[in-house]
């Protein structure tokens, strides 16, 4: 899908997942991992379950990794469960609400706080005897924390950047500035040059406007952010209005698709996206460039840093965990579950098997293991993440309870701006009020 719909689907899935959990009417913790801090490994046969979403290649690599784990732990059998993203959260919410949660679960940052707050996830600090997270940097490890406790171990890392189709730039002889320090004015100039050089056959940019990762980076450059560490909405209306005004001006200038074109293209497959088909030169994208490159084998794609302001606050850049491993608070075998998570995040053979398929590995040792074999877009992404790592400040807080539809709401109000139903300033005030209402409702 194109960037906008990919971001929005997280919000829709979150509503389904968390609503199902909340409808259970009670906390789901107790009697499991977090309640049994003295958990020990069993010397008898043990069966634990592992649940994740992903493609066929992820199924193959995960199966191979689990076989290595079982060989090293002969008394432990791991029952594998996987599905696609679209049905993952619905099924997980149902199983958690019914007290049948898998022992180990792959998680997205949108849901960590909500499930942890309801007592569904184990505090992994209780299992440091079996689960070693010391290889992770503090900034990376902290992305799995909620309310001072570690509920999720980061698997991969990503960060929003600008995906560029160099085949288009080469065709129309458009030169890029020094992108290590390029500005929003630079980006706008390149977008206009592409559009002019191609006589409008190729537009310069697929704009942002409906996803919180790019909004968060925009805000952090201006000393602001979406949520604070307390889980409160602290985004300033003026910052959000400026974010939308920048993109709206580009739409009006004709260097991006029109509002109707953006709406029509919001759910097309990757191979039909404007970037893959060479209809736009640039787009904002989390660092999953490889998926686009596979979908557009004849195009030469690259990943460029997020543009900045001339006076951007130091440390505005940050790393986002692409996904996590978590353990159910209801697990009957938390020690074995913790050993499995440890194996999947520290064993070098697993690092080799997983590669960069779940994002650039969060474990620096895994990065070293796979770097020699990387090429093409995988290497581009790895180099980009290393650059972001060097520049990154304190990570943005995980999405607080009640904030799961922040992206879908943002996309909704952004569309109102595009179609002239509200000014950026009006929509900004409305969005922030709506988001605060969602958080307040979640607190009961």
C-alpha positions as CSV (number, residue, x, y, z in Angstrom):
1,X,0.0,0.0,0.0
2,X,1.0,3.6,-0.2
3,X,2.4,5.3,2.9
4,X,-0.8,6.9,4.1
5,X,-3.0,3.8,4.2
6,X,-0.2,1.7,5.7
7,X,0.0,4.1,8.6
8,X,-3.7,4.3,9.0
9,X,-4.3,0.6,9.1
10,X,-2.4,0.5,12.5
11,X,-5.1,2.7,14.0
12,X,-8.0,0.6,12.7
13,X,-6.4,-2.6,13.9
14,X,-5.7,-1.0,17.3
15,X,-9.4,-0.1,17.8
16,X,-10.4,-3.7,17.1
17,X,-7.7,-5.2,19.2
18,X,-8.0,-3.0,22.3
19,X,-11.8,-2.8,22.2
20,X,-12.0,-6.5,22.3
21,X,-9.6,-6.5,25.3
22,X,-11.5,-3.8,27.1
23,X,-14.8,-5.5,26.5
24,X,-13.7,-8.4,28.6
25,X,-14.5,-6.1,31.5
26,X,-11.6,-7.0,33.7
27,X,-7.8,-7.1,34.0
28,X,-6.3,-10.2,32.5
29,X,-3.2,-10.5,34.6
30,X,-2.6,-12.4,37.7
31,X,-1.5,-16.0,38.3
32,X,1.1,-15.9,35.6
33,X,4.5,-14.5,34.8
34,X,4.5,-11.2,36.6
35,X,2.9,-12.8,39.7
36,X,5.6,-15.5,39.9
37,X,8.9,-13.7,40.1
38,X,10.5,-16.8,41.4
39,X,9.8,-18.8,38.2
40,X,12.2,-21.5,37.4
41,X,13.0,-23.7,34.4
42,X,11.4,-27.1,34.4
43,X,13.3,-30.3,34.0
44,X,10.2,-31.9,32.5
45,X,8.8,-31.6,29.0
46,X,7.4,-28.1,28.4
47,X,5.3,-26.7,25.5
48,X,5.1,-23.0,24.9
49,X,3.5,-21.0,22.1
50,X,4.9,-18.3,19.8
51,X,2.6,-16.0,17.8
52,X,3.6,-13.5,15.1
53,X,2.4,-11.9,11.9
54,X,4.4,-11.7,8.7
55,X,5.1,-12.9,5.2
56,X,6.0,-16.4,4.0
57,X,9.7,-15.6,4.3
58,X,9.2,-14.7,7.9
59,X,7.5,-18.0,8.6
60,X,10.4,-19.8,7.1
61,X,13.1,-17.9,9.1
62,X,11.1,-18.1,12.4
63,X,10.5,-21.8,12.0
64,X,14.3,-22.3,11.4
65,X,15.1,-20.2,14.5
66,X,12.7,-22.1,16.7
67,X,14.3,-25.4,15.6
68,X,17.6,-24.1,16.7
69,X,16.1,-23.1,20.1
70,X,14.5,-26.5,20.5
71,X,17.8,-28.3,19.7
72,X,19.5,-26.2,22.4
73,X,16.6,-26.8,24.9
74,X,15.5,-30.4,24.2
75,X,12.8,-30.5,26.9
76,X,11.0,-27.4,25.3
77,X,8.6,-27.7,22.4
78,X,7.5,-24.4,20.7
79,X,4.0,-24.4,19.1
80,X,4.1,-21.9,16.2
81,X,1.2,-19.7,15.2
82,X,1.3,-17.0,12.6
83,X,-1.1,-15.0,10.5
84,X,-1.3,-11.8,8.4
85,X,-1.4,-8.4,9.9
86,X,-5.0,-7.8,9.1
87,X,-6.3,-10.6,11.3
88,X,-3.5,-10.8,13.9
89,X,-4.8,-8.3,16.4
90,X,-8.4,-9.4,16.3
91,X,-7.3,-13.0,17.1
92,X,-4.9,-11.9,19.7
93,X,-7.4,-9.7,21.5
94,X,-9.9,-12.6,21.6
95,X,-7.3,-15.1,22.9
96,X,-6.1,-12.6,25.6
97,X,-9.6,-11.7,26.7
98,X,-10.4,-15.4,27.0
99,X,-7.3,-16.2,29.1
100,X,-5.6,-18.2,26.3
101,X,-2.9,-15.8,25.2
102,X,0.2,-17.3,23.5
103,X,3.3,-17.4,25.8
104,X,5.4,-15.3,23.5
105,X,3.9,-12.7,21.1
106,X,5.2,-10.3,18.5
107,X,3.9,-6.8,19.3
108,X,3.6,-3.4,17.8
109,X,4.3,-0.2,19.8
110,X,0.8,1.0,19.4
111,X,-0.5,-1.8,21.6
112,X,2.1,-2.3,24.3
113,X,0.7,0.3,26.7
114,X,-2.9,-0.9,26.3
115,X,-2.1,-4.5,26.9
116,X,0.3,-3.8,29.7
117,X,-2.1,-1.5,31.5
118,X,-4.7,-4.3,31.4
119,X,-2.2,-6.7,33.0
120,X,-1.9,-8.9,29.9
121,X,1.9,-8.6,29.5
122,X,4.6,-9.7,31.9
123,X,7.2,-7.3,33.3
124,X,10.3,-8.6,31.7
125,X,12.5,-7.2,34.4
126,X,11.3,-10.0,36.6
127,X,13.0,-12.5,34.2
128,X,16.4,-11.0,33.8
129,X,17.9,-14.3,34.9
130,X,16.7,-15.8,31.6
131,X,16.4,-12.8,29.4
132,X,19.5,-10.6,28.8
133,X,18.8,-7.2,27.2
134,X,22.3,-5.7,27.9
135,X,23.3,-5.8,24.3
136,X,20.6,-3.1,23.5
137,X,21.4,0.6,23.9
138,X,19.4,2.4,26.6
139,X,17.5,4.4,24.0
140,X,16.5,1.3,22.1
141,X,15.6,-0.7,25.2
142,X,13.5,2.1,26.6
143,X,11.2,1.9,23.7
144,X,9.8,-1.2,25.2
145,X,9.0,0.4,28.6
146,X,5.6,1.5,29.9
147,X,5.1,3.1,33.3
148,X,8.7,2.3,34.3
149,X,8.5,-1.4,33.5
150,X,9.9,-3.3,30.6
151,X,7.1,-5.1,28.8
152,X,8.6,-5.6,25.3
153,X,12.0,-6.3,23.8
154,X,12.7,-4.5,20.6
155,X,13.4,-6.7,17.6
156,X,14.0,-4.2,14.8
157,X,14.5,-0.5,14.3
158,X,13.2,2.0,11.7
159,X,12.8,5.7,11.2
160,X,10.9,7.9,8.7
161,X,13.0,9.2,5.9
162,X,12.5,10.3,2.3
163,X,12.4,7.5,-0.3
164,X,13.6,8.8,-3.6
165,X,13.4,7.4,-7.1
166,X,16.8,8.1,-8.5
167,X,15.8,6.7,-11.9
168,X,13.4,9.7,-12.2
169,X,16.0,12.2,-11.0
170,X,18.5,10.9,-13.5
171,X,16.0,10.9,-16.3
172,X,15.2,14.6,-15.8
173,X,18.7,15.6,-14.7
174,X,17.5,16.9,-11.3
175,X,20.3,17.3,-8.8
176,X,20.0,16.8,-5.0
177,X,21.6,19.1,-2.5
178,X,23.7,17.8,0.3
179,X,21.0,15.7,1.9
180,X,22.9,15.1,5.2
181,X,21.7,18.6,6.2
182,X,19.0,19.5,3.7
183,X,16.1,21.7,4.7
184,X,12.4,21.8,4.0
185,X,13.0,24.5,1.5
186,X,15.5,22.2,-0.3
187,X,12.9,19.4,-0.5
188,X,10.3,21.8,-1.9
189,X,12.8,23.1,-4.5
190,X,13.6,19.6,-5.7
191,X,9.9,18.7,-5.9
192,X,9.3,21.7,-8.1
193,X,12.2,21.0,-10.3
194,X,11.1,17.5,-11.0
195,X,7.6,18.6,-11.8
196,X,8.8,21.3,-14.1
197,X,11.4,19.2,-15.9
198,X,9.0,16.5,-16.6
199,X,6.2,18.9,-17.8
200,X,4.0,17.5,-15.0
201,X,4.4,13.9,-16.2
202,X,6.1,13.1,-12.9
203,X,5.3,15.0,-9.7
204,X,7.9,15.9,-7.2
205,X,6.5,14.4,-4.0
206,X,3.9,12.3,-2.3
207,X,3.3,14.5,0.7
208,X,3.0,13.6,4.4
209,X,0.1,14.7,6.5
210,X,-1.7,11.7,7.8
211,X,0.8,9.7,9.9
212,X,2.1,10.4,13.4
213,X,5.7,9.2,12.9
214,X,6.4,12.0,10.4
215,X,4.4,14.5,12.5
216,X,6.4,13.5,15.6
217,X,9.7,14.2,13.8
218,X,8.3,17.5,12.5
219,X,7.3,18.5,16.0
220,X,10.5,17.4,17.7
221,X,12.5,19.7,15.3
222,X,10.5,22.5,16.8
223,X,10.9,21.5,20.5
224,X,7.5,19.8,20.7
225,X,6.1,16.3,20.4
226,X,2.8,14.4,20.2
227,X,2.8,12.7,23.6
228,X,4.9,13.3,26.7
229,X,6.4,10.7,29.0
230,X,3.2,10.8,31.1
231,X,1.1,9.8,28.1
232,X,-0.5,13.2,27.7
233,X,-1.2,15.0,24.4
234,X,1.2,18.0,24.4
235,X,1.2,18.8,20.6
236,X,0.8,22.5,20.0
237,X,-1.9,23.4,17.5
238,X,0.5,25.8,15.7
239,X,3.0,23.0,15.1
240,X,0.4,20.7,13.6
241,X,-1.1,23.5,11.5
242,X,2.4,24.2,10.1
243,X,2.9,20.6,9.3
244,X,-0.3,20.5,7.3
245,X,0.2,23.9,5.7
246,X,3.6,22.8,4.3
247,X,2.0,19.8,2.6
248,X,-1.1,21.8,1.6
249,X,1.0,24.4,-0.1
250,X,2.7,21.7,-2.2
251,X,-0.7,20.3,-3.3
252,X,-1.8,23.8,-4.3
253,X,1.5,24.3,-6.2
254,X,0.8,21.1,-8.2
255,X,4.0,19.4,-7.2
256,X,2.1,16.6,-5.4
257,X,-0.9,14.5,-6.4
258,X,-4.2,16.3,-5.8
259,X,-6.5,15.6,-2.8
260,X,-8.7,13.4,-4.9
261,X,-5.7,11.5,-6.3
262,X,-4.3,11.0,-2.9
263,X,-7.6,9.6,-1.7
264,X,-7.9,7.3,-4.7
265,X,-4.4,5.9,-4.3
266,X,-4.5,5.4,-0.6
267,X,-5.0,1.6,-0.7
268,X,-3.3,0.5,-3.9
269,X,-0.7,-2.4,-3.7
270,X,3.0,-1.4,-3.5
271,X,3.7,-2.2,-7.1
272,X,1.0,0.2,-8.2
273,X,2.1,3.0,-5.9
274,X,3.2,6.3,-7.5
275,X,6.8,5.8,-6.3
276,X,7.1,2.3,-7.7
277,X,5.5,3.4,-11.0
278,X,7.7,6.4,-11.3
279,X,4.8,8.9,-11.1
280,X,6.4,10.7,-8.1
281,X,10.1,11.3,-7.4
282,X,9.9,11.2,-3.6
283,X,7.8,10.1,-0.7
284,X,8.0,10.0,3.1
285,X,8.5,6.4,4.3
286,X,9.5,4.4,7.3
287,X,12.7,2.6,6.5
288,X,11.1,-0.3,4.8
289,X,12.6,0.6,1.4
290,X,13.2,-3.0,0.4
291,X,9.5,-3.8,0.1
292,X,9.2,-1.0,-2.4
293,X,12.3,-2.0,-4.3
294,X,11.0,-5.5,-4.6
295,X,7.8,-4.1,-6.0
296,X,9.6,-1.8,-8.4
297,X,12.6,-3.9,-9.7
298,X,13.2,-1.5,-12.7
299,X,13.5,1.6,-10.5
300,X,16.5,2.7,-8.6
301,X,15.3,3.7,-5.1
302,X,17.2,5.3,-2.3
303,X,16.6,6.5,1.3
304,X,17.4,10.0,2.3
305,X,17.4,11.7,5.7
306,X,14.3,13.5,7.0
307,X,14.7,17.3,6.1
308,X,15.2,19.7,8.9
309,X,14.7,23.3,9.9
310,X,17.7,25.7,10.1
311,X,17.3,25.8,13.9
312,X,16.1,22.3,14.7
313,X,16.5,21.3,18.3
314,X,19.4,18.9,18.9
315,X,18.3,15.3,19.4
316,X,15.1,15.7,17.4
317,X,15.8,12.5,15.5
318,X,14.9,9.2,17.1
319,X,14.7,5.5,16.5
320,X,11.4,3.7,16.5
321,X,11.1,-0.1,17.2
322,X,9.6,-1.8,14.2
323,X,8.2,-4.6,16.5
324,X,8.8,-6.4,19.8
325,X,8.7,-9.7,21.6
326,X,6.5,-9.8,24.7
327,X,5.5,-12.5,27.2
328,X,2.0,-13.2,28.4
329,X,1.3,-12.5,32.1
330,X,-0.7,-15.7,32.0
331,X,2.1,-17.9,30.7
332,X,2.5,-21.1,32.7
333,X,6.1,-21.4,31.7
334,X,7.5,-17.8,31.9
335,X,11.1,-18.9,32.4
336,X,11.1,-20.9,29.2
337,X,9.2,-18.1,27.4
338,X,11.9,-15.7,28.6
339,X,14.6,-18.0,27.4
340,X,13.0,-18.2,24.0
341,X,12.9,-14.4,23.7
342,X,16.5,-14.2,24.8
343,X,17.5,-16.8,22.1
344,X,15.6,-14.9,19.4
345,X,17.2,-11.6,20.3
346,X,20.8,-12.6,21.2
347,X,21.7,-15.8,19.3
348,X,24.0,-14.9,16.3
349,X,22.6,-17.7,14.2
350,X,19.1,-16.3,14.6
351,X,20.5,-12.9,13.7
352,X,21.7,-14.4,10.4
353,X,18.4,-16.1,9.8
354,X,16.3,-13.1,10.5
355,X,18.5,-10.6,8.6
356,X,16.8,-7.3,8.2
357,X,13.3,-8.7,7.4
358,X,11.9,-7.5,10.7
359,X,13.7,-4.1,10.3
360,X,17.3,-3.3,11.0
361,X,18.2,-5.5,14.0
362,X,17.8,-3.8,17.3
363,X,20.8,-5.8,18.6
364,X,24.0,-4.2,17.4
365,X,25.6,-7.6,17.4
366,X,23.0,-8.8,14.9
367,X,23.8,-5.8,12.7
368,X,27.4,-6.8,12.6
369,X,26.5,-10.4,11.7
370,X,24.3,-9.5,8.7
371,X,26.2,-6.4,7.4
372,X,28.7,-8.4,5.2
373,X,25.8,-10.1,3.3
374,X,23.7,-6.9,2.8
375,X,23.4,-5.4,-0.7
376,X,21.1,-3.1,-2.5
377,X,18.2,-1.6,-0.6
378,X,18.9,-3.6,2.5
379,X,22.3,-2.0,2.8
380,X,20.9,1.4,2.1
381,X,18.4,1.0,5.0
382,X,21.1,-0.3,7.3
383,X,23.3,2.7,6.5
384,X,20.4,5.0,7.0
385,X,19.6,3.5,10.4
386,X,23.2,3.8,11.5
387,X,23.1,7.5,10.6
388,X,19.9,8.0,12.5
389,X,21.4,6.1,15.5
390,X,24.3,8.5,15.6
391,X,22.0,11.5,15.6
392,X,19.1,10.2,17.7
393,X,18.0,11.7,21.0
394,X,15.6,10.4,23.6
395,X,13.0,8.1,21.9
396,X,9.5,9.2,21.6
397,X,7.2,7.6,24.2
398,X,5.1,4.6,23.1
399,X,1.5,5.3,22.2
400,X,-0.4,5.8,25.5
401,X,-3.6,4.0,26.4
402,X,-6.4,5.5,24.4
403,X,-4.1,6.9,21.7
404,X,-4.3,3.9,19.3
405,X,-6.3,5.7,16.7
406,X,-4.0,8.8,16.7
407,X,-3.0,7.9,13.1
408,X,-6.6,7.3,11.8
409,X,-7.8,10.5,13.4
410,X,-4.9,12.4,11.9
411,X,-5.6,11.1,8.4
412,X,-9.3,12.0,8.8
413,X,-8.6,15.6,9.8
414,X,-5.9,15.9,7.2
415,X,-8.3,14.9,4.5
416,X,-10.7,17.6,5.7
417,X,-7.9,20.1,5.2
418,X,-7.1,18.8,1.7
419,X,-10.7,19.2,0.6
420,X,-11.2,22.6,2.1
421,X,-13.6,21.5,4.9
422,X,-11.3,23.1,7.5
423,X,-8.2,25.3,7.6
424,X,-5.0,23.8,9.0
425,X,-5.5,25.9,12.2
426,X,-9.1,24.8,12.6
427,X,-8.4,21.1,12.0
428,X,-5.4,21.2,14.3
429,X,-7.5,22.4,17.2
430,X,-10.1,19.8,16.4
431,X,-7.7,16.9,16.1
432,X,-5.9,17.6,19.4
433,X,-9.3,17.9,21.2
434,X,-10.5,14.6,19.7
435,X,-7.3,12.8,20.7
436,X,-7.4,14.2,24.2
437,X,-11.0,13.0,24.4
438,X,-9.9,9.5,23.3
439,X,-7.3,9.3,26.0
440,X,-9.7,10.6,28.7
441,X,-12.3,8.0,27.7
442,X,-9.7,5.2,28.0
443,X,-9.0,6.3,31.6
444,X,-12.6,5.8,32.4
